[in-house]
Amino acid sequence: MILSSKYWGLLKKNAQEKKRLAEKGKLDIYATTGGRYNFYDVQGEVRQNDYWYVHGGIKVKINDHKVLKYTIAKAQSDIDAIDYVISDRRNKINSDISKLKENLKKKKEQIISTEESQVSWEGIYEVKKKQFLAGEESEDNFIQAFRTLVSTKQSYYKLENNYFDLIRDLDYVCGEYFTVINLTN
């Protein structure tokens, strides 16, 4: 599960505070004996007095340096793990951005090439149409030119749609939506 950077930042701050307190000796272990009280109403054949039952407790600080060292080591381990997760996530995002930008450039080149092909096929279709109407071209050649022109336009629209999908994906990975992405037309 990928969580927000705010979440990881809070986890890191908590681990750093835990380490800081442990280094100051503020996280020593306390031994306690519990304190409690109860109200009893004892009744037998002869009514007895109501009374309170009280049990006292004490709290003693135990200075255990092994526990403190473990707490410091555990807190440092948590900090290192969080730093790794943040670094790993940044590397993955940078990698994704690089891949998407490269794919955008390739898709842009394909669009330009297909657009040039489309212009060429429009010219060929117009020539074939004139020749067909003049009786100089066969019906099959005219229909084939038309099919190729339509297929080229279809390819162009698919490439353009894929290009916009890649832009949307790049915006999503960057955390920005439809801002300038430094790609020239």
ABEGO torsion letter per residue (X at the ends): XBBBAAAAAAAAAAAAAAAAAAAAGAABBBBBBBBBBBBBBBBBABBBBBBBBBBBBBBBBBBBAAAAAAAAAAAAAAAAAAAAAAAAAAAAAAAAAAAAAAAAAAAAAAAAAAAAAAAAAAAAAAAAAAAAAAGABBAAAAAAAAAAAAAAAAAAAAAAAAAAAAAAAAAAAAGBBGBBAGBBX
